[in-house]
Amino acid sequence: MNHVIYAFDKETEALVFEVPVPADGIAQLRAIMSWTEAEEEIYGYDLDSQQITKLETLVGRSFYDPQYDFQLGCYASK
């Protein structure tokens, strides 16, 4: 499973950019998202400011911008 952070423009709702979450960070991602069941990893989630701050540390780059809404999604790896 691959996870990605999506940034959507608040006015147009257009996808502006994506930030991949490293696969080796899954344990940290589970903690950030407070997941307790494996099934929770397959859904999409709106991200709050605390989660975004922690995710920036996990991915190793700053991406927050107040003009965007952020969501976490996933897709199956090949």
trRosetta pair geometry for C-beta under 8 A, 3 or more apart (Angstrom, degrees):
i j d omega theta_ij theta_ji phi_ij phi_ji
1 41 6.0 89 116 139 164 120
1 42 6.9 -103 -129 -91 141 73
1 74 5.3 4 -180 -177 103 129
1 75 7.6 155 -156 78 62 28
1 76 6.5 -46 -104 -110 59 46
1 77 6.5 -113 -57 -7 11 95
2 20 7.0 -38 -180 -147 108 101
2 21 7.7 154 -179 57 62 82
2 23 6.8 -57 -108 -80 69 97
2 74 6.3 155 81 -156 46 72
2 75 5.4 -20 63 63 99 77
2 76 7.5 48 17 135 87 6
2 77 5.2 111 -31 -67 100 93
3 20 7.7 119 88 -163 54 57
3 21 4.1 -20 89 46 102 129
3 26 7.8 137 2 -104 129 77
3 29 6.2 128 51 -153 165 160
3 41 7.6 -90 -73 -169 118 89
3 72 6.2 -2 -172 -174 108 99
3 73 7.2 162 -152 88 61 37
3 74 4.8 -35 -97 -96 65 88
4 18 5.1 -4 175 -172 123 111
4 19 6.7 152 -165 74 70 43
4 20 5.3 -38 -107 -105 86 53
4 21 6.4 -149 -85 2 30 84
4 72 7.5 159 82 -154 38 56
4 73 5.6 -22 63 66 86 85
4 74 7.2 152 16 -96 74 36
4 75 7.3 5 4 7 117 100
5 18 6.8 146 76 -162 53 56
5 19 4.2 -12 57 58 107 100
5 20 7.9 -137 20 -60 75 9
5 21 6.6 98 -25 -49 89 97
5 47 7.1 2 -139 -26 103 157
5 55 6.1 115 -76 160 145 146
5 59 7.4 -91 7 -39 132 154
5 63 7.1 126 103 83 138 152
5 70 6.0 -7 -176 -167 101 107
5 71 7.4 158 -157 81 55 39
5 72 5.8 -31 -101 -98 66 68
6 15 6.0 -58 -166 -132 109 102
6 18 5.7 -21 -102 -106 62 79
6 70 6.9 154 79 -153 52 54
6 71 4.8 -14 57 62 103 90
6 72 7.6 178 15 -89 80 18
6 73 5.8 29 -15 5 120 116
7 15 7.4 102 75 -160 53 59
7 16 4.8 -58 103 60 99 103
7 17 5.0 9 45 56 119 77
7 18 7.4 -154 15 -77 80 32
7 19 7.5 62 -23 -10 104 99
7 63 6.8 -131 -58 156 137 114
7 65 7.3 54 -158 41 138 104
7 68 4.2 -1 -172 179 96 149
7 69 7.5 147 -157 72 50 40
7 70 5.7 -21 -100 -98 65 77
8 13 5.6 -2 174 -157 120 48
8 14 6.7 162 -154 78 73 28
8 15 5.8 -44 -98 -95 75 48
8 16 6.6 156 -118 0 20 90
8 68 6.1 134 63 -161 37 83
8 69 4.8 -25 64 61 99 92
8 70 7.6 -179 19 -80 77 28
8 71 7.0 26 -7 3 115 107
9 12 4.5 18 91 46 130 91
9 13 6.4 -74 72 -21 77 11
9 14 4.9 15 25 49 118 80
9 16 5.4 109 -46 -51 85 116
9 67 6.7 -17 -139 144 68 94
9 68 6.2 -52 -92 -105 34 73
10 13 7.7 14 -160 -71 15 54
10 67 5.9 -130 12 -180 110 52
10 68 6.4 -154 -33 -112 84 19
10 69 5.6 114 -89 -27 77 93
11 67 7.9 -30 -7 -172 97 93
15 18 7.3 8 178 -54 116 90
16 68 6.1 -100 32 -107 140 126
17 63 7.5 -135 94 -158 128 121
19 55 7.8 110 100 148 136 115
19 59 5.6 41 161 -173 118 169
19 61 7.2 -150 -140 71 127 116
19 63 5.4 -97 -59 -50 148 170
20 59 7.5 145 85 -131 50 120
21 25 5.9 -114 170 72 89 123
21 29 5.9 73 169 -88 145 136
21 55 7.2 -68 -101 -152 110 101
21 58 6.7 5 -143 123 94 125
21 59 6.1 -89 -112 -80 57 104
21 72 7.7 24 -30 -142 141 104
22 25 4.5 87 73 -3 91 110
22 58 7.4 -152 31 157 96 87
22 59 6.8 159 -10 -115 90 62
23 26 6.5 -5 -177 -39 49 103
23 77 7.9 23 -97 -63 135 150
25 28 4.7 -51 -173 46 83 115
25 29 5.6 91 125 -30 87 98
25 58 5.0 111 -172 -173 148 107
25 59 7.7 -114 20 -74 171 55
26 29 5.3 -53 -142 37 34 115
26 30 6.3 41 156 -24 66 100
26 41 7.9 14 -155 -128 106 137
27 30 5.8 -48 -152 29 31 114
27 31 6.8 28 150 -15 61 104
28 31 5.7 -56 -153 37 35 111
28 32 6.3 36 151 -20 69 106
28 54 8.0 -164 166 163 100 105
28 58 5.2 170 118 -114 135 117
29 32 5.6 -52 -144 36 33 112
29 33 6.1 13 162 -2 67 113
29 35 7.9 11 123 15 75 127
29 55 7.9 52 -113 -109 79 87
29 58 6.7 105 -71 -162 74 162
30 33 6.3 -70 -143 50 23 98
30 35 4.6 -91 -147 57 74 107
30 41 7.5 -39 -93 -83 88 105
31 34 7.4 24 -174 -75 30 41
32 51 5.7 105 167 -141 101 79
32 54 4.6 178 -122 114 115 136
32 55 6.2 115 177 -64 161 76
32 58 6.9 -71 -40 -38 150 144
33 40 7.3 170 127 137 124 120
33 45 6.6 133 -139 42 116 171
33 51 7.0 60 -88 -133 59 125
33 72 7.0 -104 -93 66 128 165
35 40 4.1 -175 -137 90 104 135
35 41 6.2 68 -160 -63 164 73
36 40 7.1 74 42 -2 51 146
37 40 5.1 109 69 -15 81 100
38 41 6.0 -41 -175 9 50 117
39 42 6.4 -54 -171 20 49 110
40 43 6.4 -56 -164 22 47 111
41 74 6.5 62 154 -48 73 167
42 74 5.9 -109 -134 69 40 137
43 74 7.8 47 46 22 19 113
44 71 5.8 14 -180 171 102 119
44 72 6.7 171 -154 85 55 55
44 73 4.7 -5 -109 -101 95 80
44 74 7.6 -151 -78 13 62 73
45 71 6.4 162 82 -159 42 72
45 72 4.7 -2 56 51 96 100
45 73 8.0 -171 25 -68 61 46
46 69 7.2 -45 -140 177 97 105
46 70 7.5 105 -164 86 56 57
46 71 5.6 -44 -101 -102 44 82
47 51 4.6 -129 -159 91 88 126
47 52 5.3 107 142 -61 122 84
47 55 7.0 -35 -151 -3 145 148
47 70 4.2 -47 53 103 121 105
47 71 6.2 -173 -6 -101 91 23
47 72 5.8 97 -61 -25 110 94
48 51 5.2 93 54 12 69 103
48 52 7.1 -129 101 -8 34 92
49 52 5.5 -52 -144 35 33 115
49 53 6.5 38 157 -22 65 102
49 64 7.6 64 -135 -135 75 144
50 53 5.9 -51 -151 31 31 112
50 54 6.7 24 154 -11 63 107
51 54 5.8 -61 -151 42 33 108
51 55 6.0 32 153 -20 69 110
51 72 7.9 -91 152 -32 135 128
52 55 5.6 -56 -142 39 30 111
52 56 6.4 39 155 -27 64 100
52 63 7.9 -122 -168 73 101 87
52 64 5.1 92 153 -86 134 115
52 70 5.8 98 -94 60 116 161
53 56 5.8 -49 -153 26 29 113
53 57 7.1 27 149 -14 59 102
53 64 7.5 -7 -73 -40 59 146
54 57 5.7 -53 -159 34 37 112
54 58 6.5 38 146 -21 67 106
55 58 5.2 -51 -145 36 39 116
55 59 6.1 20 162 -5 72 107
55 72 7.8 -149 -102 -84 150 117
56 59 6.4 -63 -140 47 26 95
56 61 6.6 -103 -157 89 75 38
56 62 5.3 30 -156 -106 131 50
56 63 6.3 -166 -104 21 95 79
56 64 6.6 -57 -64 -20 134 100
57 60 7.5 27 -180 -73 28 39
59 63 7.7 -5 79 -9 140 125
64 68 8.0 -157 -159 59 45 109
64 70 7.6 -59 -112 -41 72 145
65 68 5.1 63 74 11 93 108
